[in-house]
């Protein structure tokens, strides 16, 4: 067991020396009422240690034996993938035997124990000694032998109170930060809606006339700017599906190809680019060139990205993708923005075929109507969207960095608490509460005497 650096008068002991680890009260279904709370490991959120689901014995009848717990007990999950889940019970109930109820009072405050079980020192030990191939667990023997930092009882309460306050602030900060990506997602969707509806460049146009198109009802279009046209995809792009993957029939030269898996929204994932045998004629026919828009036919139909030529050698595309080469009336970025907006708003689904697995066939894609601004306005809209999306991206990066710092902050605060740094001044102000009969050593002796009795 690693020796920890502790304040004078604190003790490093084994968990089993001060906590009755593994000693549980068993019960059967017949022992409980219909409204008894039955807790399973999946009901506990790991990071913030809160209950995310509550079910009673009436809703979750059990066949096997359960462990009984009382309000205020510390409930510790000893089985992966739920290993190290820990929560303080806010009412009485029963739980799976993979959860160990712990009641260390009156000698060790349960909230102090709760915070210790979340500390890095304890977690590192558990990760070292947990055993089992498929579902590693913390055995009772190893649980008893786990390290524990015993502070004087009065100081335990001060530490627990400080940690309750500080870590609640950390969780609140984390919750606020985690809401920002959802806000940014709605912001991007609002930008797209304003872009394809013409509101983003309303002040840029001199003509503010508008009209209602016949497709407005099906596609949920507001009035269209008077200078915009409406045309079908068929009239705006040369489009075709790629090559069928059939190793038994394909012949020719090994050639890299893009598949559905490689196309993300507005980008490509090229870490898994594979090769297929392609004949000379097919290489010319299926070649992808910069400016081509690749649109997913299945998987997430409509997902698309513009090829930027980042792979210099020749590359082709699979049958699960449409390759769109737009006419002079369109820029590919405008088509991509419309597809993204209509996918997000679910209006694109009216073109899909299939029940469980959706497809956007070439025949259906030809019927896709597009609002078409003058080319100059398309370019201006795309420029503004890029600018706003880049701003959102910078905020997202800052949020992710802040979240990483906040996630590290919890362990940093716990480490300070169990090194005595949070209560250093309190110890100086209250020496009588940590010495003599109030010392950690005296507390340990009382625990031993209680157990012996």
C-alpha positions as CSV (number, residue, x, y, z in Angstrom):
1,X,0.0,0.0,0.0
2,X,1.4,3.4,-1.0
3,X,2.4,5.5,2.0
4,X,0.6,8.9,1.8
5,X,1.9,12.2,3.2
6,X,-0.5,13.2,5.9
7,X,-0.9,16.0,8.5
8,X,0.5,15.3,11.9
9,X,-2.0,13.2,13.9
10,X,-3.8,11.7,10.9
11,X,-3.5,7.9,10.3
12,X,-3.3,5.8,7.2
13,X,-5.1,2.6,7.9
14,X,-7.0,-0.1,6.0
15,X,-10.6,0.5,5.1
16,X,-11.6,-2.7,7.0
17,X,-10.0,-1.3,10.2
18,X,-12.7,1.5,10.4
19,X,-15.5,0.5,8.1
20,X,-17.5,-2.8,8.1
21,X,-16.8,-3.4,4.4
22,X,-18.7,-6.4,3.0
23,X,-20.9,-6.9,6.1
24,X,-24.4,-6.5,4.6
25,X,-28.0,-7.2,5.6
26,X,-29.6,-9.6,3.2
27,X,-33.3,-9.6,2.3
28,X,-35.8,-11.4,0.0
29,X,-38.6,-10.0,-2.0
30,X,-41.0,-11.2,0.7
31,X,-39.2,-8.9,3.2
32,X,-40.1,-5.7,1.3
33,X,-43.2,-3.7,0.4
34,X,-44.3,-2.8,-3.1
35,X,-43.0,0.8,-2.7
36,X,-39.6,-0.2,-1.4
37,X,-36.8,1.4,-3.5
38,X,-34.8,-1.2,-5.5
39,X,-31.5,0.1,-6.7
40,X,-29.4,-1.3,-9.5
41,X,-25.9,-0.2,-10.6
42,X,-27.2,1.4,-13.8
43,X,-29.4,3.7,-11.8
44,X,-26.3,5.6,-10.5
45,X,-24.5,8.2,-12.6
46,X,-20.8,7.7,-12.1
47,X,-19.1,11.0,-12.4
48,X,-21.4,13.2,-10.3
49,X,-22.7,10.4,-8.1
50,X,-26.4,11.1,-8.5
51,X,-29.4,8.8,-8.9
52,X,-30.7,8.9,-12.4
53,X,-33.5,6.3,-12.1
54,X,-35.7,5.1,-9.3
55,X,-37.8,2.0,-9.4
56,X,-39.8,0.2,-6.6
57,X,-40.2,-3.5,-5.9
58,X,-43.6,-3.3,-7.7
59,X,-41.8,-2.0,-10.9
60,X,-38.7,-4.1,-10.5
61,X,-39.5,-7.4,-8.7
62,X,-36.4,-9.4,-8.0
63,X,-35.7,-13.2,-7.7
64,X,-32.3,-13.2,-6.1
65,X,-31.2,-11.9,-2.7
66,X,-30.6,-8.2,-2.3
67,X,-28.7,-6.1,0.2
68,X,-30.7,-3.8,2.5
69,X,-29.5,-0.2,3.1
70,X,-30.7,2.8,5.1
71,X,-30.8,6.5,4.5
72,X,-27.4,8.0,4.8
73,X,-25.5,4.8,3.9
74,X,-22.7,5.0,1.3
75,X,-23.5,2.6,-1.6
76,X,-20.5,1.5,-3.5
77,X,-20.5,-0.5,-6.8
78,X,-17.9,-3.2,-6.9
79,X,-18.4,-4.6,-10.4
80,X,-17.3,-3.2,-13.8
81,X,-18.5,-1.5,-16.0
82,X,-20.1,0.1,-12.9
83,X,-17.0,-0.3,-10.6
84,X,-16.4,2.8,-8.5
85,X,-19.9,4.1,-8.8
86,X,-20.7,5.5,-5.3
87,X,-23.7,7.5,-3.9
88,X,-25.1,8.4,-0.5
89,X,-28.6,6.9,-0.1
90,X,-31.3,9.6,0.5
91,X,-33.9,7.0,1.7
92,X,-34.1,3.4,2.8
93,X,-34.2,0.6,0.2
94,X,-32.6,-2.6,-1.2
95,X,-29.9,-3.0,-3.8
96,X,-28.2,-5.6,-6.0
97,X,-25.5,-7.6,-4.2
98,X,-23.0,-5.9,-6.5
99,X,-23.5,-2.8,-4.5
100,X,-22.0,-2.7,-1.0
101,X,-23.9,-0.6,1.6
102,X,-21.4,1.0,4.0
103,X,-22.3,2.6,7.4
104,X,-19.2,3.7,9.2
105,X,-20.8,6.1,11.7
106,X,-20.5,7.2,14.5
107,X,-16.7,6.9,14.2
108,X,-16.3,7.8,10.6
109,X,-18.7,10.3,9.0
110,X,-20.4,8.6,6.0
111,X,-20.0,11.7,3.8
112,X,-16.3,11.8,4.6
113,X,-16.1,8.1,3.5
114,X,-18.1,8.9,0.4
115,X,-15.6,11.5,-0.7
116,X,-12.7,9.2,0.1
117,X,-14.1,6.5,-2.2
118,X,-14.1,9.0,-5.1
119,X,-10.5,10.1,-4.4
120,X,-7.6,9.2,-6.8
121,X,-5.7,7.4,-4.1
122,X,-8.6,4.9,-3.5
123,X,-9.4,4.6,-7.3
124,X,-5.8,3.8,-8.2
125,X,-5.7,1.0,-5.6
126,X,-9.0,-0.5,-6.9
127,X,-7.8,-0.4,-10.5
128,X,-4.6,-2.3,-9.4
129,X,-6.3,-5.1,-7.5
130,X,-9.7,-5.6,-9.3
131,X,-9.8,-9.0,-10.9
132,X,-11.8,-10.8,-13.6
133,X,-11.5,-10.8,-17.4
134,X,-15.0,-9.8,-18.7
135,X,-16.3,-8.0,-15.6
136,X,-13.5,-7.1,-13.2
137,X,-14.6,-6.5,-9.6
138,X,-13.2,-5.5,-6.2
139,X,-13.2,-8.6,-4.0
140,X,-14.2,-8.4,-0.4
141,X,-10.7,-9.2,0.8
142,X,-9.2,-6.4,-1.3
143,X,-11.9,-4.0,-0.2
144,X,-11.1,-4.7,3.4
145,X,-7.4,-4.1,2.7
146,X,-8.0,-0.8,0.7
147,X,-6.2,2.3,2.0
148,X,-8.1,4.8,4.1
149,X,-7.1,8.1,5.6
150,X,-8.4,8.5,9.2
151,X,-8.7,12.1,10.4
152,X,-10.0,13.2,13.8
153,X,-13.8,13.0,13.9
154,X,-14.4,16.8,14.2
155,X,-12.1,17.4,11.3
156,X,-13.9,14.8,9.2
157,X,-17.1,16.8,9.5
158,X,-15.3,20.0,8.5
159,X,-13.7,18.3,5.5
160,X,-17.0,16.7,4.4
161,X,-18.8,20.0,4.6
162,X,-16.2,21.8,2.6
163,X,-16.1,19.1,0.0
164,X,-19.9,19.1,-0.3
165,X,-19.9,22.8,-1.0
166,X,-16.9,22.9,-3.3
167,X,-17.8,19.8,-5.4
168,X,-21.4,21.0,-5.7
169,X,-20.0,24.2,-7.2
170,X,-17.8,22.2,-9.6
171,X,-20.8,20.1,-10.7
172,X,-22.9,23.2,-11.3
173,X,-20.1,24.7,-13.4
174,X,-19.7,21.5,-15.3
175,X,-23.5,21.3,-15.9
176,X,-23.5,24.8,-17.3
177,X,-20.6,24.1,-19.5
178,X,-22.2,20.9,-20.8
179,X,-25.3,22.9,-21.8
180,X,-23.3,25.1,-24.1
181,X,-22.7,22.6,-26.9
182,X,-26.5,22.1,-27.1
183,X,-26.9,25.9,-27.3
184,X,-24.3,26.0,-30.1
185,X,-26.0,23.2,-32.0
186,X,-29.3,25.2,-31.9
187,X,-27.3,28.3,-33.0
188,X,-25.9,26.5,-36.0
189,X,-29.3,25.3,-37.0
190,X,-30.7,28.8,-36.7
191,X,-27.8,30.1,-38.9
192,X,-28.6,27.5,-41.5
193,X,-32.3,28.3,-41.4
194,X,-31.6,32.0,-41.8
195,X,-29.1,31.2,-44.6
196,X,-31.4,29.0,-46.8
197,X,-34.5,31.2,-46.1
198,X,-32.7,34.4,-47.2
199,X,-32.8,36.2,-43.9
200,X,-29.0,36.1,-43.4
201,X,-28.6,38.4,-46.4
202,X,-31.8,40.3,-46.2
203,X,-30.1,43.7,-45.7
204,X,-27.5,42.7,-48.4
205,X,-30.2,42.5,-51.1
206,X,-31.7,45.6,-52.5
207,X,-34.9,43.9,-53.6
208,X,-37.1,42.8,-50.7
209,X,-40.0,41.3,-52.7
210,X,-41.0,37.8,-51.9
211,X,-43.4,35.1,-53.1
212,X,-44.8,31.7,-51.9
213,X,-43.8,28.7,-54.0
214,X,-46.0,25.7,-54.7
215,X,-43.5,23.5,-52.7
216,X,-43.7,25.7,-49.6
217,X,-46.1,23.4,-47.8
218,X,-44.2,20.2,-48.2
219,X,-40.8,21.7,-47.4
220,X,-42.0,24.2,-44.8
221,X,-40.6,27.2,-46.7
222,X,-41.4,30.7,-45.7
223,X,-41.9,33.3,-48.5
224,X,-39.0,33.1,-50.9
225,X,-37.0,36.3,-51.8
226,X,-38.2,37.7,-55.1
227,X,-34.7,37.4,-56.7
228,X,-34.5,33.7,-56.0
229,X,-35.6,30.8,-58.2
230,X,-36.7,27.3,-57.3
231,X,-35.2,24.4,-59.3
232,X,-35.0,20.6,-59.0
233,X,-31.7,18.9,-58.1
234,X,-32.0,17.2,-61.5
235,X,-31.6,20.6,-63.3
236,X,-28.7,21.8,-61.1
237,X,-26.3,18.9,-60.8
238,X,-24.8,16.1,-62.7
239,X,-25.3,13.2,-60.3
240,X,-24.5,9.5,-60.1
241,X,-23.8,6.7,-57.7
242,X,-20.4,5.1,-57.4
243,X,-18.9,1.6,-57.9
244,X,-20.4,-1.5,-56.5
245,X,-18.0,-3.3,-54.1
246,X,-17.6,-6.9,-55.4
247,X,-14.2,-8.4,-54.9
248,X,-15.1,-11.5,-57.0
249,X,-16.0,-9.5,-60.1
250,X,-13.8,-6.4,-59.8
251,X,-10.6,-6.2,-61.8
252,X,-8.0,-3.7,-62.7
253,X,-5.7,-1.4,-60.7
254,X,-5.8,-1.1,-56.9
255,X,-7.4,2.4,-56.3
256,X,-8.4,4.2,-53.2
257,X,-12.1,4.8,-52.8
258,X,-14.4,6.8,-50.5
259,X,-17.4,5.0,-48.9
260,X,-20.3,6.1,-46.7
261,X,-18.1,5.7,-43.6
262,X,-15.6,8.3,-44.9
263,X,-18.1,11.1,-45.3
264,X,-18.9,13.3,-42.3
265,X,-21.0,16.5,-42.4
266,X,-18.8,19.0,-44.3
267,X,-15.7,16.9,-43.8
268,X,-14.0,13.6,-44.5
269,X,-12.6,10.9,-42.2
270,X,-9.7,9.4,-44.2
271,X,-8.1,7.2,-41.5
272,X,-10.0,4.2,-42.9
273,X,-9.7,4.7,-46.7
274,X,-9.5,1.4,-48.5
275,X,-8.7,0.2,-52.0
276,X,-10.6,-1.7,-54.7
277,X,-9.7,-3.0,-58.1
278,X,-10.9,-0.6,-60.8
279,X,-10.5,-0.7,-64.5
280,X,-9.0,2.1,-66.5
281,X,-12.4,3.1,-67.9
282,X,-14.0,3.1,-64.4
283,X,-11.1,5.1,-63.0
284,X,-11.9,7.9,-65.4
285,X,-15.7,7.6,-65.0
286,X,-15.7,7.4,-61.2
287,X,-12.8,9.8,-60.4
288,X,-13.5,12.4,-57.7
289,X,-12.1,15.9,-58.3
290,X,-12.1,19.0,-56.1
291,X,-15.5,20.7,-55.9
292,X,-17.4,17.4,-56.1
293,X,-20.1,17.0,-53.5
294,X,-20.3,13.4,-52.0
295,X,-23.8,12.7,-50.6
296,X,-24.6,9.6,-48.5
297,X,-27.2,7.3,-50.0
298,X,-27.7,5.3,-46.8
299,X,-26.5,5.3,-43.2
300,X,-27.4,8.9,-42.6
301,X,-29.0,9.8,-46.0
302,X,-28.1,13.3,-47.1
303,X,-24.9,13.6,-45.1
304,X,-22.4,15.3,-47.4
305,X,-19.0,17.0,-47.8
306,X,-17.2,18.7,-50.6
307,X,-14.0,17.0,-51.8
308,X,-11.0,19.3,-51.5
309,X,-8.4,17.1,-53.2
310,X,-6.5,16.4,-50.0
311,X,-5.4,13.0,-51.5
312,X,-3.2,13.8,-54.5
313,X,-3.5,10.4,-56.1
314,X,-6.6,9.4,-58.0
315,X,-9.6,8.3,-55.9
316,X,-13.0,7.0,-56.7
317,X,-16.2,6.5,-54.8
318,X,-18.4,3.6,-53.7
319,X,-22.0,3.0,-54.7
320,X,-23.3,4.1,-51.3
321,X,-22.4,7.7,-52.3
322,X,-23.9,10.1,-54.8
323,X,-21.3,12.3,-56.6
324,X,-22.8,15.7,-57.4
325,X,-21.2,18.1,-59.9
326,X,-23.2,21.3,-59.8
327,X,-24.0,23.5,-62.8
328,X,-22.9,27.2,-63.1
329,X,-26.2,28.2,-61.4
330,X,-25.0,26.7,-58.1
331,X,-22.0,26.5,-55.9
332,X,-21.5,23.2,-54.1
333,X,-21.4,24.8,-50.7
334,X,-25.0,26.1,-51.2
335,X,-26.2,22.6,-52.0
336,X,-24.4,21.2,-48.9
337,X,-26.0,23.9,-46.6
338,X,-29.5,23.0,-47.9
339,X,-29.0,19.3,-47.4
340,X,-27.8,19.9,-43.8
341,X,-30.7,22.2,-43.0
342,X,-33.3,19.8,-44.5
343,X,-31.7,16.9,-42.7
344,X,-31.8,18.7,-39.4
345,X,-35.4,19.8,-39.9
346,X,-36.4,16.3,-41.0
347,X,-38.0,17.6,-44.2
348,X,-35.4,15.6,-46.3
349,X,-37.0,12.4,-44.9
350,X,-39.9,12.7,-47.4
351,X,-37.4,11.6,-50.1
352,X,-36.2,8.5,-48.2
353,X,-37.2,5.0,-49.0
354,X,-37.1,1.9,-46.6
355,X,-38.6,1.4,-43.2
356,X,-35.8,0.3,-40.8
357,X,-32.8,1.3,-43.0
358,X,-33.4,4.5,-44.9
359,X,-32.0,5.3,-48.3
360,X,-31.8,8.4,-50.5
361,X,-32.0,6.9,-54.0
362,X,-30.9,8.7,-57.2
363,X,-34.5,8.7,-58.4
364,X,-35.7,10.4,-55.2
365,X,-32.8,12.9,-55.2
366,X,-33.7,14.1,-58.7
367,X,-37.0,15.4,-57.2
368,X,-35.3,17.4,-54.5
369,X,-36.3,21.1,-54.8
370,X,-33.8,23.8,-54.1
371,X,-34.2,27.6,-53.6
372,X,-31.5,29.2,-55.8
373,X,-30.3,32.7,-55.0
374,X,-28.1,34.5,-57.6
375,X,-24.7,33.0,-57.5
376,X,-23.1,36.2,-56.0
377,X,-25.6,35.9,-53.1
378,X,-24.9,32.2,-52.6
379,X,-21.2,33.1,-52.2
380,X,-22.0,35.8,-49.7
381,X,-24.3,33.6,-47.7
382,X,-21.7,30.8,-47.6
383,X,-19.1,33.4,-46.4
384,X,-21.3,34.5,-43.6
385,X,-22.2,31.0,-42.5
386,X,-18.5,30.0,-42.5
387,X,-17.8,33.1,-40.3
388,X,-20.5,32.3,-37.8
389,X,-19.7,28.6,-37.7
390,X,-16.0,29.4,-37.1
391,X,-17.1,31.7,-34.2
392,X,-19.2,28.8,-32.8
393,X,-16.3,26.4,-33.3
394,X,-13.9,28.7,-31.3
395,X,-16.4,28.9,-28.4
396,X,-16.7,25.1,-28.5
397,X,-13.0,24.7,-28.3
398,X,-12.9,27.0,-25.3
399,X,-15.7,25.1,-23.6
400,X,-14.0,21.7,-24.2
401,X,-10.8,23.1,-22.6
402,X,-12.8,24.5,-19.7
403,X,-14.6,21.1,-19.2
404,X,-11.2,19.3,-19.2
405,X,-10.0,21.7,-16.4
406,X,-13.2,21.3,-14.5
407,X,-13.0,17.5,-14.7
408,X,-9.5,17.6,-13.3
409,X,-10.6,20.0,-10.6
410,X,-12.7,17.4,-8.7
411,X,-9.7,15.2,-8.1
412,X,-7.5,18.2,-7.3
413,X,-9.9,19.3,-4.6
414,X,-10.2,15.8,-3.2
415,X,-6.4,15.4,-3.1
416,X,-6.1,18.7,-1.2
417,X,-8.8,17.6,1.2
418,X,-7.1,14.3,2.1
419,X,-3.7,15.9,2.4
420,X,-5.2,18.2,5.0
421,X,-4.8,21.4,3.0
422,X,-8.4,22.4,3.1
423,X,-8.4,22.3,6.9
424,X,-4.9,23.5,7.7
425,X,-6.1,26.8,9.3
426,X,-8.9,25.0,11.1
427,X,-6.4,22.7,12.8
428,X,-4.4,25.7,14.0
429,X,-7.5,27.3,15.4
430,X,-8.8,24.1,17.0
431,X,-5.9,22.1,18.4
432,X,-8.1,20.7,21.2
433,X,-10.4,19.0,18.7
434,X,-7.6,17.0,17.1
435,X,-5.5,15.9,20.1
436,X,-5.8,13.7,23.2
437,X,-9.2,12.0,23.3
438,X,-10.1,13.7,20.1
439,X,-7.1,12.5,18.1
440,X,-7.3,10.0,15.2
441,X,-5.3,7.5,17.2
442,X,-7.8,7.7,20.1
443,X,-10.6,7.3,17.5
444,X,-9.0,4.2,16.1
445,X,-8.7,2.7,19.6
446,X,-12.4,3.3,20.3
447,X,-13.3,1.6,17.0
448,X,-11.2,-1.4,18.0
449,X,-12.8,-1.5,21.4
450,X,-16.3,-1.3,20.0
451,X,-15.6,-4.2,17.7
452,X,-14.0,-6.3,20.5
453,X,-17.1,-5.6,22.6
